[in-house]
Amino acid sequence: MEKFWVFIPVFSLLVFVHELGHFLFAKRAGILVREFAIGFGPKLFGWQKGETLYSFRIFPLGGFVRMAGEDAETLEFKTGAPVVCEVGPHGKITHVFFHDPGDRRIDRRVAGKVTDADPEKELYLVLEDESGRETRYELDADAWIHYDPKNRVQIAPADRQFGSKSAGQKAMAILAGPLFNILLTILLFAVYVGMTGVEDRLVVGSVVPNTPAEKAGIVGGDVILAVNGEKVNTTDSLRYKLLDSKGQTVTVTVERDGNNLDLPVTPQKTGEAYTIGVQFYVDQTRRDATFSESVVAGFKLTWEWTGVIIDGFAKLVTGQLSIQSLGGPIQMGDITGKAAEAGMAPLIKWTALLSLNLGIFNLLPIPALDGSRLVFIGLEAVRGKPVSPSKESLVHFVGFALLMMLMLVVTFNDIRKIFFA
């Protein structure tokens, strides 16, 4: 269980980067961001800075950026309700109190009963004084509404709401989250390669007795070049090709004494993976990487692993992979803990893979994910008008419920694999 706690800061970092992408591009588009949250559920603590509440919530497996107008929201100005208003130096109302403001220092105030208000388009508030006379006041574009001492909200003029922006601006605000995860992946892979060096050839150091490699005739000193004619020059690429074989016989091409040999090998299943029983000369498979090589490797590894992840999703859809193969938070926490025990480099590599998975998964057109929101924005661009907010909200709600059910299934798989295997 101790290992799982390593996963919380790692995953929180990935969530922070993801939500930072949404946040920065929303602000760039001029959208009012009401909250930047790490976690879900009840708020543990937070602080207000400017117009945004930065908070940490009790369940750390997620986060969100709440943009004004992204979901249906209404600011209630109940007709006949008494209010006290603070007027700024420019003559516009900056604060509206539906309760006694207490000891708050207000240099200029007006009071009365609300008879009319428009906090989105024309930005005004009409008050009726004790004599029955109505006066119209302008609302500041950044005005705050105080419903009680602990509940306040900033108004969101129409031009600062998510729905008022162009399809391109909305798409970038949504796309930026997954994109930032992918950029983080590139950075982490570059750091990983800078620490471990460049892996560019697979030189066999030794062959484990009574394994598929020994039976096939592979010997120490051989250089593994390809599997079924497809080039492999890293342990990751070899591992994936063997996993893809599902235990079927493959042709392993090796270089020996200047000659290439094609050897039939039948991988054996070892846990969740397939192996052939070889160990490599680390000092001959890796060399120190230059800065430019590290950067290039960051992009290259991200591209290669993107293909692996997409291939995995495709196999899930086509039934080639069972849902039983999926891992959830418990399994990810277990693997993260083991990676941390192995050292900083393995932890950085695993974090890169988690970040890439998070970015790609969020781009899938599944309701409640960023990919689904991008689909609705695309429909808006084609139709020339947005899909009904109520219909879109219903789709996302159903999708979120299904995702929660899937989470329960994979969590059950995790518990079974880790504690009862």
Secondary structure in CASP SS format (residue, H / E / C, confidence):
PFRMAT SS
TARGET T0000
AUTHOR 0000-0000-0000
METHOD secondary structure of the structure
MODEL  1
M C 1.00
E C 1.00
K C 1.00
F H 1.00
W H 1.00
V H 1.00
F H 1.00
I H 1.00
P H 1.00
V H 1.00
F H 1.00
S H 1.00
L H 1.00
L H 1.00
V H 1.00
F H 1.00
V H 1.00
H H 1.00
E H 1.00
L H 1.00
G H 1.00
H H 1.00
F H 1.00
L H 1.00
F H 1.00
A H 1.00
K H 1.00
R H 1.00
A C 1.00
G C 1.00
I C 1.00
L C 1.00
V E 1.00
R E 1.00
E E 1.00
F E 1.00
A E 1.00
I E 1.00
G E 1.00
F E 1.00
G E 1.00
P E 1.00
K E 1.00
L E 1.00
F E 1.00
G E 1.00
W E 1.00
Q E 1.00
K E 1.00
G C 1.00
E C 1.00
T E 1.00
L E 1.00
Y E 1.00
S E 1.00
F E 1.00
R E 1.00
I E 1.00
F E 1.00
P E 1.00
L E 1.00
G E 1.00
G E 1.00
F E 1.00
V E 1.00
R E 1.00
M E 1.00
A C 1.00
G C 1.00
E C 1.00
D C 1.00
A C 1.00
E C 1.00
T C 1.00
L C 1.00
E C 1.00
F C 1.00
K C 1.00
T C 1.00
G C 1.00
A C 1.00
P E 1.00
V E 1.00
V E 1.00
C E 1.00
E E 1.00
V E 1.00
G C 1.00
P C 1.00
H C 1.00
G C 1.00
K C 1.00
I E 1.00
T E 1.00
H E 1.00
V E 1.00
F E 1.00
F C 1.00
H C 1.00
D C 1.00
P C 1.00
G C 1.00
D C 1.00
R C 1.00
R C 1.00
I C 1.00
D C 1.00
R C 1.00
R E 1.00
V E 1.00
A E 1.00
G E 1.00
K E 1.00
V E 1.00
T E 1.00
D E 1.00
A E 1.00
D E 1.00
P C 1.00
E C 1.00
K C 1.00
E C 1.00
L C 1.00
Y E 1.00
L E 1.00
V E 1.00
L E 1.00
E E 1.00
D C 1.00
E C 1.00
S C 1.00
G C 1.00
R C 1.00
E E 1.00
T E 1.00
R E 1.00
Y E 1.00
E E 1.00
L E 1.00
D E 1.00
A E 1.00
D E 1.00
A E 1.00
W E 1.00
I E 1.00
H E 1.00
Y E 1.00
D E 1.00
P C 1.00
K C 1.00
N E 1.00
R E 1.00
V E 1.00
Q E 1.00
I C 1.00
A C 1.00
P C 1.00
A H 1.00
D H 1.00
R H 1.00
Q C 1.00
F H 1.00
G H 1.00
S H 1.00
K C 1.00
S C 1.00
A H 1.00
G H 1.00
Q H 1.00
K H 1.00
A H 1.00
M H 1.00
A H 1.00
I H 1.00
L H 1.00
A H 1.00
G H 1.00
P H 1.00
L H 1.00
F H 1.00
N H 1.00
I H 1.00
L H 1.00
L H 1.00
T H 1.00
I H 1.00
L H 1.00
L H 1.00
F H 1.00
A H 1.00
V H 1.00
Y H 1.00
V H 1.00
G H 1.00
M H 1.00
T H 1.00
G C 1.00
V E 1.00
E E 1.00
D C 1.00
R C 1.00
L E 1.00
V E 1.00
V E 1.00
G E 1.00
S E 1.00
V E 1.00
V C 1.00
P C 1.00
N C 1.00
T C 1.00
P H 1.00
A H 1.00
E H 1.00
K H 1.00
A H 1.00
G C 1.00
I C 1.00
V C 1.00
G C 1.00
G C 1.00
D C 1.00
V E 1.00
I E 1.00
L E 1.00
A E 1.00
V E 1.00
N C 1.00
G C 1.00
E E 1.00
K E 1.00
V C 1.00
N C 1.00
T C 1.00
T H 1.00
D H 1.00
S H 1.00
L H 1.00
R H 1.00
Y H 1.00
K H 1.00
L H 1.00
L H 1.00
D H 1.00
S H 1.00
K C 1.00
G C 1.00
Q C 1.00
T C 1.00
V E 1.00
T E 1.00
V E 1.00
T E 1.00
V E 1.00
E E 1.00
R E 1.00
D C 1.00
G C 1.00
N E 1.00
N E 1.00
L E 1.00
D E 1.00
L E 1.00
P E 1.00
V E 1.00
T C 1.00
P C 1.00
Q E 1.00
K E 1.00
T E 1.00
G C 1.00
E C 1.00
A E 1.00
Y E 1.00
T E 1.00
I C 1.00
G C 1.00
V E 1.00
Q E 1.00
F E 1.00
Y C 1.00
V H 1.00
D H 1.00
Q H 1.00
T H 1.00
R E 1.00
R E 1.00
D C 1.00
A C 1.00
T C 1.00
F H 1.00
S H 1.00
E H 1.00
S H 1.00
V H 1.00
V H 1.00
A H 1.00
G H 1.00
F H 1.00
K H 1.00
L H 1.00
T H 1.00
W H 1.00
E H 1.00
W H 1.00
T H 1.00
G H 1.00
V H 1.00
I H 1.00
I H 1.00
D H 1.00
G H 1.00
F H 1.00
A H 1.00
K H 1.00
L H 1.00
V H 1.00
T H 1.00
G C 1.00
Q C 1.00
L C 1.00
S C 1.00
I H 1.00
Q H 1.00
S H 1.00
L C 1.00
G C 1.00
G C 1.00
P H 1.00
I H 1.00
Q H 1.00
M H 1.00
G H 1.00
D H 1.00
I H 1.00
T H 1.00
G H 1.00
K H 1.00
A H 1.00
A H 1.00
E H 1.00
A H 1.00
G C 1.00
M H 1.00
A H 1.00
P H 1.00
L H 1.00
I H 1.00
K H 1.00
W H 1.00
T H 1.00
A H 1.00
L H 1.00
L H 1.00
S H 1.00
L H 1.00
N H 1.00
L H 1.00
G H 1.00
I H 1.00
F H 1.00
N H 1.00
L H 1.00
L C 1.00
P C 1.00
I C 1.00
P C 1.00
A C 1.00
L C 1.00
D H 1.00
G H 1.00
S H 1.00
R H 1.00
L H 1.00
V H 1.00
F H 1.00
I H 1.00
G H 1.00
L H 1.00
E H 1.00
A H 1.00
V H 1.00
R H 1.00
G C 1.00
K C 1.00
P C 1.00
V C 1.00
S C 1.00
P H 1.00
S H 1.00
K H 1.00
E H 1.00
S H 1.00
L H 1.00
V H 1.00
H H 1.00
F H 1.00
V H 1.00
G H 1.00
F H 1.00
A H 1.00
L H 1.00
L H 1.00
M H 1.00
M H 1.00
L H 1.00
M H 1.00
L H 1.00
V H 1.00
V H 1.00
T H 1.00
F H 1.00
N H 1.00
D H 1.00
I H 1.00
R H 1.00
K H 1.00
I H 1.00
F H 1.00
F H 1.00
A C 1.00
END
